[in-house]
Amino acid sequence: MAEDERVICAAEALSEAGRGVRFEIDYFGRSVPAFVVRYEGHAHGYLNRCGHVPMQLDWTEGEFFDATKRDLLCSTHGAMYEAQSGRCIGGPCRGTPLVKLTIFERDGKIYFLGIENDG
């Protein structure tokens, strides 16, 4: 399910474990919310959909990290995910990972290329 590369934002829009940038992608013929964050120096992107119940993760637009700024947290039911992989590490997600996107950084911009897995 690859798409042509698409600019999401300027690289400087993502600070380490800070606010994420939301955007929309086509997923199985539907426009769905997605996001990108920076963690350990790299940009990571996911569908903005919890593995437990398909609800958006951020408690306020762009706020995806827990209080420790280490993991991603679903604001509705508390499911927790590794920021670098999307792997479920706690809460009601019961092993279901986030749907990871292929994201890369080049020439001061963050790009979306496609879906890495389908959760």
C-alpha positions, 0 to 999 in steps of 0.5 A: 500500500505504498504512496508517492512520497509526500511532505508532511512538515518542516523537520524543525516542526518536530522537537525531541519527544515534543508535540506531534504533527497530525495529517491525513492519509488514504488507508484502504480507500478512506481518509484517516488521521495520522501523526508523526513525532520525533523520538531519539532523534528520528521521526516516527509516524503512525495512524492516529488510531489506538490498537485497543479501540480505533480512537485517536490517541492525542488528548489535545491536538499533537500531544501523544507522549506520556508524562515521562516523554518516553512512550506514546499514550492513548488518552482515552483508555491508557494503552501505551506504545513504544515511540520508536516501534509502535509496539504495545507495552501496556494497558488494554491494547493487549499486544496490538501495535499501532499501524506504523508509517514509512517516514523519512527526513531529507533536506529539512523536511519530513516525508510520508512514503506509505504504510509499513504494516497494517496493525 
